[in-house]
Amino acid sequence: MIRLVTASRIEQTKADARAAYEHARQTSEAANEAFGRHVRELYAVTGRAERAEAATAETERFLAHAVGELAAAQEELLLKDMEIRRLREQLAADPVEGQAITVLLHYGEPHTIYRSREAAHADTSVHGLPADHVWTPLGERSSRACMWSCEPFIYRAASQGFRRAYMPAAEPMGGAA
């Protein structure tokens, strides 16, 4: 088959080719713009995801620390609750004749009451005395003359209260004896 190509047909083909080229160029530009938008959106989404992961990790660390503090507080609360129950039981128990308590005196003034002398001596290390401090009886000295002293008190049913175990000798008043 033989086909005759005229100049107008060549011009038409060239015009069609230019139009196709222009259309391809516009389509390519639109595709490049769309690709650029997608890449920018991908970077933005990736950045948000990384920030969310960092925030999640920080929140997990904060939560783990808070849970640890909560566990310690619950343990301390449980120990205090047990101590309160024990003290309530002791408080509810009626005193027994001859039962002794020890009062820790600071320059003669009552500071703290203890169930035993050993507990009073052990606690004075909190107040500045060494744990291995040797305790000596006051004897004739006044408890006001000593920084820390321990005085035993014994329960007497007849008086319905505690009395000092050792009464100090009475000092003469006004020099008369």
C-alpha positions as CSV (number, residue, x, y, z in Angstrom):
1,M,0.0,0.0,0.0
2,I,1.2,3.3,-0.9
3,R,0.2,6.3,1.0
4,L,0.8,9.8,-0.1
5,V,1.8,12.2,2.6
6,T,1.0,15.8,2.0
7,A,2.6,18.9,3.6
8,S,-0.6,19.6,5.5
9,R,-0.6,16.1,6.8
10,I,3.0,16.5,8.0
11,E,2.1,19.8,9.6
12,Q,-0.9,18.1,11.3
13,T,1.4,15.3,12.6
14,K,3.9,17.8,13.9
15,A,1.1,19.8,15.6
16,D,-0.2,16.5,17.1
17,A,3.4,15.6,18.2
18,R,3.8,19.1,19.8
19,A,0.5,18.8,21.6
20,A,1.4,15.3,22.8
21,Y,4.8,16.5,23.9
22,E,3.1,19.5,25.7
23,H,0.6,17.1,27.3
24,A,3.4,14.8,28.4
25,R,5.3,17.7,29.9
26,Q,2.3,18.9,31.8
27,T,1.5,15.4,33.0
28,S,5.2,15.0,34.1
29,E,5.1,18.3,36.0
30,A,1.8,17.3,37.7
31,A,3.3,13.9,38.6
32,N,6.5,15.6,39.9
33,E,4.4,18.0,42.0
34,A,2.2,15.2,43.3
35,F,5.4,13.2,44.1
36,G,6.9,16.2,45.9
37,R,3.7,16.6,48.0
38,H,3.7,12.9,48.8
39,V,7.3,13.0,49.9
40,R,6.7,16.2,52.0
41,E,3.7,14.5,53.6
42,L,5.7,11.3,54.2
43,Y,8.4,13.4,55.9
44,A,5.8,15.1,58.1
45,V,4.1,11.8,59.0
46,T,7.5,10.2,59.8
47,G,8.4,13.2,62.0
48,R,5.1,13.0,63.8
49,A,5.6,9.2,64.3
50,E,9.1,9.7,65.7
51,R,7.9,12.4,68.1
52,A,5.0,10.1,69.2
53,E,7.5,7.3,69.8
54,A,9.7,9.6,71.8
55,A,6.7,10.8,73.8
56,T,5.6,7.2,74.3
57,A,9.0,6.2,75.6
58,E,9.2,9.2,77.9
59,T,5.7,8.5,79.2
60,E,6.7,4.8,79.8
61,R,9.7,5.9,81.8
62,F,7.6,8.4,83.8
63,L,5.0,5.7,84.4
64,A,7.6,3.2,85.5
65,H,9.1,5.7,87.9
66,A,5.6,6.6,89.3
67,V,4.7,2.9,89.7
68,G,8.0,2.4,91.6
69,E,7.2,5.3,93.9
70,L,3.6,4.1,94.4
71,A,4.9,0.6,95.3
72,A,7.3,2.1,97.9
73,A,4.6,4.3,99.3
74,Q,2.2,1.4,99.5
75,E,4.8,-0.7,101.3
76,E,5.5,2.2,103.7
77,L,1.8,2.7,104.3
78,L,1.4,-1.1,105.0
79,L,4.3,-0.9,107.5
80,K,2.8,2.1,109.2
81,D,-0.6,0.5,109.3
82,M,0.9,-2.6,111.0
83,E,2.7,-0.3,113.5
84,I,-0.6,1.5,114.2
85,R,-2.4,-1.7,114.8
86,R,0.4,-2.9,117.2
87,L,0.3,0.4,119.1
88,R,-3.5,0.3,119.3
89,E,-3.3,-3.2,120.8
90,Q,-0.8,-2.1,123.3
91,L,-2.9,1.0,124.1
92,A,-6.0,-1.2,124.5
93,A,-4.2,-3.5,127.0
94,D,-4.7,-2.5,130.6
95,P,-1.5,-1.8,132.5
96,V,-0.3,-4.6,134.8
97,E,0.9,-4.0,138.4
98,G,4.7,-3.5,138.3
99,Q,4.8,-2.9,134.5
100,A,7.6,-0.4,133.8
101,I,8.0,2.3,131.2
102,T,11.1,4.4,130.5
103,V,10.8,8.2,130.0
104,L,13.6,9.9,128.1
105,L,14.3,13.2,129.7
106,H,16.1,16.1,128.0
107,Y,17.5,18.4,130.7
108,G,14.9,17.1,133.1
109,E,11.9,17.6,130.8
110,P,10.0,14.6,129.4
111,H,10.9,14.0,125.8
112,T,9.7,10.5,124.8
113,I,8.1,7.5,126.5
114,Y,9.4,4.0,125.7
115,R,8.3,0.4,126.6
116,S,11.8,-0.5,127.7
117,R,15.1,1.1,128.7
118,E,16.9,-0.5,125.8
119,A,14.5,1.1,123.3
120,A,15.1,4.5,124.9
121,H,18.9,4.0,124.8
122,A,18.8,2.9,121.2
123,D,16.7,6.0,120.2
124,T,19.0,8.5,121.8
125,S,21.5,7.9,118.9
126,V,18.9,9.8,116.8
127,H,19.3,12.7,119.2
128,G,23.1,12.9,119.0
129,L,24.4,10.4,121.5
130,P,26.6,7.6,120.2
131,A,24.9,4.2,120.1
132,D,27.6,2.8,122.5
133,H,27.1,5.5,125.1
134,V,27.5,4.2,128.7
135,W,24.6,5.1,130.8
136,T,25.2,5.8,134.5
137,P,22.6,6.3,137.2
138,L,21.9,9.9,138.1
139,G,22.4,9.2,141.8
140,E,22.1,12.5,143.7
141,R,22.4,14.6,140.6
142,S,19.4,16.4,139.2
143,S,18.0,15.2,135.9
144,R,18.1,18.9,134.8
145,A,21.9,18.7,135.0
146,C,22.1,16.0,132.3
147,M,21.4,16.6,128.6
148,W,19.8,13.1,128.3
149,S,18.7,10.8,131.1
150,C,16.4,7.8,131.3
151,E,14.0,7.5,134.3
152,P,12.0,4.3,134.9
153,F,8.4,4.6,135.9
154,I,6.4,1.6,137.4
155,Y,2.6,1.2,137.3
156,R,1.0,1.1,140.7
157,A,-2.7,0.0,140.7
158,A,-3.3,1.7,144.0
159,S,-2.5,5.1,142.5
160,Q,-4.0,4.1,139.1
161,G,-0.9,5.5,137.4
162,F,2.8,5.4,136.9
163,R,5.2,6.5,139.6
164,R,8.9,7.1,139.4
165,A,10.8,4.0,140.3
166,Y,13.5,5.8,142.3
167,M,12.4,8.9,144.2
168,P,15.3,11.5,144.6
169,A,16.1,12.6,148.1
170,A,14.2,15.6,149.0
171,E,16.2,18.8,149.0
172,P,15.9,21.0,152.1
173,M,13.9,24.1,151.6
174,G,15.4,27.4,152.6
175,G,18.4,25.8,154.3
176,A,16.3,24.3,157.1
177,A,16.9,20.7,157.9
